[in-house]
Amino acid sequence: MDRLMIEKLVKKNGIRFQSMIAQEECAELIQAISKCLRSKDFPVEYERENLIEEMADVMICLQQLQYMYYIDDEELYAMKQKKENRLITREGLKE
């Protein structure tokens, strides 16, 4: 979603409302993951498609959260790198 559309959306609905939407979309992603894990065929096509849809919704919400809470790309990237490095170290994957 481009920045102009995010600005219009936030101006129309407000930060509080869009933040609540982000929470709801994260909950729907959790449900989609659970359905994939419970599937005997791991996962059937419907559940896989639903997972993709919910992932896309959360990705859109992440862009909105980044805009609404003034998080620039560099700050987010630095935190992502820090978390990835910690995961790699913790899991013993460091070469």
C-alpha positions, 0 to 999 in steps of 0.5 A, a space after each residue: 500500500 503506498 504512503 498516500 493511501 495509508 495517510 488517507 486511511 489513517 486520516 479517515 479512520 484514526 490511529 486507534 481504529 486502524 490499530 485495533 484492525 491490526 490486532 484483529 488481523 493478527 488474531 485472524 493470522 493466528 487462527 489460520 496458522 492453527 487451522 493449517 497445523 490441525 489439517 491432516 493433509 498439512 495443509 489442504 488448499 483452502 487452508 493454505 489460501 486462507 493463510 496467504 490471505 491473512 498474511 497479506 492482511 497483516 503485511 498491510 497492517 504492518 505498513 500502516 503501523 509503521 506509518 502511524 507510529 513514526 517508525 522509519 525503515 532504517 529503525 525497523 531494519 536494524 531491529 529486524 537484523 538484531 532479532 535475526 542475529 539473536 535467533 541464529 545464535 540461539 538456534 546454533 545456526 551461526 557459522 
